[in-house]
């Protein structure tokens, strides 16, 4: 079996929890070697400590922060390393503002790419229309480079939009396709909500660098892309009807940190935490109001109209929240801000298919500790809770009853899940497995479920969500528009 040498860029919480463990596991099947791991110099101690605790020991490279293109000395060092070590693939799991420049470099090197979502974001995207439109432009540039590379060699450019790999979401897509085939009715409306329930105290909004607001972007650039992507995935499930939209209009409404100050004041925090709050309160509300200017969105609600020949044929609402039900009760943040610190996920989707089908997805956690998986975790409030309600006009569709409820425990038994792991962790692992299955020739490019050439619509939604907000703040037309090519 040929050896595949890879580079991982960014060894943050996601890489530690997903990518490195997946590489270690898959190396038992494939001849994979993590040759180089790259991170910022300020993370050197943390990264070295992490790799001392796992079974692989790549070379380490620590770099200074940079803006814009890769510094020439770093670019040369990476080019030389790729050549000398015969690197074939790269995993990009940096903060999203660096995705574009590293992906552009990797395409120039002809590498297979596995990259975190979103494909890119920009600094000050909540205040600068050029930055908002730049999200779309950077995608188009990467896609153009990727298409050009395919003329020389076949490579994967996988975007880690893991809901495309989730058995529950895949089942929903198949049910939508089934009714589209039986009735010729497309998806007619979608409501999606995602809340990752983090309670970030006022001064932390300024100081925390993980999922930051201070760079001028927020929830839509953090986990929001997943929901833009899965809403698109639901809609395109009815492609076979030939009735899908040809353009879109987007209107968005953000709550930013200055709005949060009106919801909970410093007097409220003093009541919640008493004298202890003074130990972490770095700024007064008056000072924060100035500091929060231009900060990214905490919550982002969007109404999207999908149009065909100028007529609205599908309403989509996407509601994204950081500020929602949480389990935090302590004054100082925990060390794990990825899955810890009181974060609790709630997610809901409601998909209508005319008079023939309604599918609802309910996924609600009540715990903020997500390290274990038990049978009880499949119940509402558990770490693996995921229920699908399928309502059908059964006498029209040929089914035997109007309601079917499918639970994640059913899918777990059917697919023989590793019961010790959370379903979301298994799903993310399958993203990495598919990537290496392609590199080793076990699957063709047509089997890649989240290749970059199928991300134009979610990227345009994300860009338009920001564009609408920026124009609204500037007292201009707040409706952002784009063409749909599905």
N, C-alpha and C positions, 0 to 999 in steps of 0.2 A: 504494500500500500504506500502510495506517495506521501511524503511528508508535507504538511502545510504549515508554514510559519506565518504568524500573525502579529500585528501590533495592536495594542489597546491604548486609546488616547482618552484619558480621564478615568481616574480610579476613585470615583466618589461613591456615595451610598448605593446607587443603582448598580454600578459595576461590581461592587463587593457582594451584593445580594443576589445578582442575576448572572452577569457575564462570566466572572471568574469561576464561580461554582459550576456553571454549565460547561465551560471549557475543560475543567478538571474531570467532570463526569464523561463528556464526549470523547476525551482523550483515551478512554478505555476501549472505545470502538474505533475511533479514527486516529491517525498519526498526526495529532495537532500539537504545535508548540507555541506557547505565548513567548515570543522572542524579546519583545520590548513593551514596557509599560511607561506611559508618559503622563506627567501631571505638573502642576505649578510648584515652584520652589517652596512656597509657603506650606505645601502639603507634604513635604519630603518626610518628615518624621512619622506622620500618620501612615503614609503609603509603605514605608519601610517596615513599620510595625505590622501592618496588615499582611504583607507578603511573608514575613517571618512566621506567621501563624497558619499558613496554608501550604499545600504540598508542591507548589510550583514556584520557581524563582527566576523570573525574567530579568533581563537587563533593565535598569531604570534610568529614565531621563527626566530631569526637572527643568522647567523653563520659566522664564519671566512672563508675566501677563503682557499681552500685546493687543493693539487695535488694528483693524484692517487686515491686509494680507499677511501671510506668514513672513516673519523676519528672514532675510536672506541666509543668515548663518544657520538658522533652524531648518530651513528648507533644504539647504545643502546637506546638513547632517542626516536628515530623514531620507533624502534621495540616495545618499551613499549607503545608509543602513539597509534600505530596500534592495539595493543591487547586491551588496555583499552577502546578505542573509537570505536572498531569494524569497522575499516576502510576497505573499499572494493575497492577503486579506487584511483589512483593518476594521476594528470596531471603534466607533466614535461615540463616546458617552460623556462629553464635556458639557459645560453649561451651553444653552442653545445659541448664544451669540457667536460661538466659535464653530458651530456645525458647518456653516457654509465654507469657510476658508479651508478647513481640514478636508472636507468632502471634495472640494475643487482640486486640492493637491492630490488626493488619492485617485481621482479620476485621471489626472495627468500621468500618474504612475501606472495606470491600468489595473488597479487593485479591485478586488471584490470588497464591497462596503456593507457593513451593518451599522446603522446609525439610529440613535435615539430620536424620538419626536421632540419638538416639532422640527421640520426640516431646517427652518431658520427662524430667527426673530431679530429685531433691531433695537438698539438703544433708543429711548425716547419715542417708542412707537405709539404711545398714547397722546403725544403732542405734535408729532411731525408727520405730515401727510406723505412726504417722500419716504420716510422710514416705513410707514404702513404699506405703501405700494411696493417698497423694496422687498418685502417678504415674497411677493409674487414674482418679482424680477429675479431674485436669487434662485427660486425654484426653476424658473424657465431657463436660467443659465446652466444650472446643474443638469437639467434634463437634456438640453442641447449637447452638452459635453458627453453625457452618458450615451445618447443615441449615436454620436460620432464614434465613441469608443467601440460600440457594438459592431461597427463595420470591420474592425480589426480583430476583435475577440469577444466572446460571450462572457459577460460578468453579471453578477448580482449586485443590486443596490437596494438592499432591504431596509425599509423604514420600520422601526419597532413600534408598530401600531397593533398592540397585542390582542385587541378585541377581535381582530380578523382571524385569530388562531384559537379563540376561545370556543369550546364545544357548544356552549349555550348560544352565543351569538351566531355561530355557524348554523346551528339548527334553526334559529329564527329566520335567517336568510333563506334557507332551503324551504321553509314553510311559506314564505312570501313568494318565492319562485313557483311553488306548487299551485297556489291560488291564481297567480298571474297566468300560468299555463292553462288552468281549468276555465277561467272566467274572462281572460284578456283585460283584467282590471289592474291598473298599476297601483303603487302605494299612493295614497291621497292625502295623508297628513302624518306628521311625526312630532311628538313632544319628547324631549330628552332633558334630563336633569342630572347633574353630577355635583356632589358636595363632598369635599374631603376634610370637612370639619376641623379646621385648625384654628386655634385661638392664639393669635400672636399678640403679645402685649404691646402697647403703643411704642415704647422705645425700641423694642425688638424689630418693629417694622422698619426702623432706620438702620439697625446694626446687623441684622441677620443677612448672610450672603447666600444661604440656600433658598431656592425659589424666591429671589429678591423682588422687591417692589421699587427700590431706589434707582434701578437702571432704566426705569421708564416703561416697564412691561410687567405683567402679572399673570393672573389665573389662565387667561386664554393662551399664554405662552408656556405655562407650566403643564398642567394635565389637560387643559382644554382641548388641545389638538385631538386627543383620543375621541372626544365626543363629536367634534366636527367630522372626523373620519368615519365613525360608526354610523352616524346619521346618513352620510353619503352612501355607505355600504348597504344600509337598509333600502334606500331609495333605488339604487341601481339593481337591486334584486329583481325588480319588475321590468328589466330592460327588454325582455322578450316580447312585451306588448307593443313595442314600437311607439309608445305614447309619451315618452319622457320629455321633460322640459328642455328648452333651448337657451334660456337665460335665467338670471337670478337677480333679486334685489334684497339687500340686507340693511336692517336698521338695528342698532345696538344701544344698550343703556348700561353704563358702568357705575359701580360704587367704588370710589377710590378712598384711600386712607383718610382724607379730610372729611368725607362723609361718615366714616367709622367713628371719628371723634364726636360727632353729634349723637351717635347711637350709645356710646359708652364714654363717659367723661372721667377725668382723673378723680373726681369725687366718688364716682362709682367704684373705681378700683380700690380706693382707700377703704370703702365699705366692705368690699369682698375680701381683701387681704390684710387690712389693718395697717399697723406700723411697718410691717414687712415690705409693703409696697414702696416705701421710701428708698429701700436698698437697691431697687432696680429701676426706679423712675429717674431717667437721665434728663428728661425735658418736660416742661409744663405743656399743657394743651396749646397755649398761645405760641410757644416755640415750635411745637410740632406742626402747627398749621402752616408755618413758613417752610419748615423742612420738607413737608409732604408735597409741596408744589411739584407737579410733573411726575409724581409717583405712579406706578402701574396700578392696574385694576385688581381689587380684591374679589369682586363679583362682576360677572359679565352676562347680561341677558340679551338675547338676540332673536329677532323675528326675521325669518327668511321666506321670501316668496319665490317659488320656482314657477316660471312662466313658459308657456308655449304659444308662439305667435302673438305675444302680448297679453295673453289671458293667464291668470293665475290658476295653476292646476295642482299645486301642493303647498300647503302651509307647513313650515317647520319652525318650532321654537326650541332654542337651545339655551338652557339656563345653567350657568357655571358659578359655583360658589366656593370660596375659601372660608368665608365667614358663616358658619352654620354649626349645628349641634356638634359638640366636642366633649371629650372626657377630661380635659386638663383641669386640675385643681391646685397646681403648684405654682410657685412664684418665679422660679428660675427654670429656663428651658432644659430639657434633657439633652443628652449627647447625640441621640439619633433623631434627626428631624425628618427623616424619610418615612419611617413607619412608626415612630414614637411620638413623644410629646403630646399625647392626648388626641392624635388625629383619628377620626372615625369616618369611614366612607359610606355615603348613601348615593344610590344611583337608580334612576327610573327611566324607562322608555315606554311610550305608548304609540303604536303604529297602526294606523287605520288603512284598510284596503277596500274602500268603498263600502257597499252593503254586505260584503262577503266575509271579511275577516278583520278582527282586532286582536293584536298581540301586545301584551304588556309584560315588561321585564321589571322585576322588583329585586333589588339587592341592597340590603340594609344591615350594617354592622352596628352593634352596641358596645363593642369592646375596642380598646385602643392598643391592646397587646396582640400582635399577629404572628407569633412565633410558632404556634402549635395548630394542629388540625385534629378534631375529634368528630365523632358522629353528630354531636350536638351542634357543631359549627355549620351544619347544613340548614339548621332551623333559622327563623327570622331573628336577627340580632347576632348571629354567629359569623365567624370569619369567612365562611364559604357560602353564606346565604345567597341564593340566586334562584328565583322562581320565575317560570314562564307561564303566563295564562294565555291560552289560545281560545278565542271565541270565534265560532264559525256559524254562518247561515247554513246549517248542516244539510237541510233538505235541498238546497241549491248546489252545495259543493260535493254532495255524495258521502258525507261523513255520518257517523252513527250517533253523534250527540253534539250539542252546541258548545260545550266547554271541556277543555282538556287542560289539566295542570301538570306541568313537567318541572320537577325539582332537580337541583344539582346533584342530590344524592342518587337520583335515577341515572343521570349521566355518568356519575362516578362508578356505579356498579357496571353499567354497560361498557365503559371504556377501561375498566380495571385500573383506576387511578392509584397512585401511591398515596395511601391514606395519611401518611405522616406529613405530607406537604400541602400547603394551601393551593387551591386550584389556580389562583393567579400566578403563583410561582411556577407551576407546571406549564401553564400557558406560555409564560415568558421563556421558559426553557425550550419549548417547542419552536419558538422563533429562531433561536440559535441553532437548533438541530436542523431545521429546514435550510438555513444558510449554508451549513457544512454539507448537507445532503446534496445541494446544488454544486458546491465546489468539487465534491468527489464524484459527480456525475450520476448520482442515484436518481435525480429528478431533473427535468428540463426547465428552462426559464418560464415556460407557460404554466408551470406548477407553483411558481413563487406567488404567495398570497398578498404580499405587500411591497411589491417592487416600486421604484420611484416613478415609473411611467403611469401608475394608476393613482397618483396623489394630486393631480391638478385641481380637482374640485375642492377637497378639504383645505388645500393651501389657499385657494381663492376665497373660500369662506372666512378663513382666519384673517387674511389680508383685509377683506371687506369689513369684518367686525371692527377692526381698528380704524379703518378709513372712515366708517360711519361716525364713530366717536369723535375723531379729530375734526371732521367737518362740522359736526353738531356743536362742538366747543367754539369753533370759529364762526358760528352763526351762518353756515353755508348749508347747502342741500345735504341732509344727513343720510340720505339713501345711497348706498354704494351698489354698483351694478357690475355684473360680469357675464360673459357668455358661458354657456354650459356645453361641454363636449363629452357626453357620456356614451 
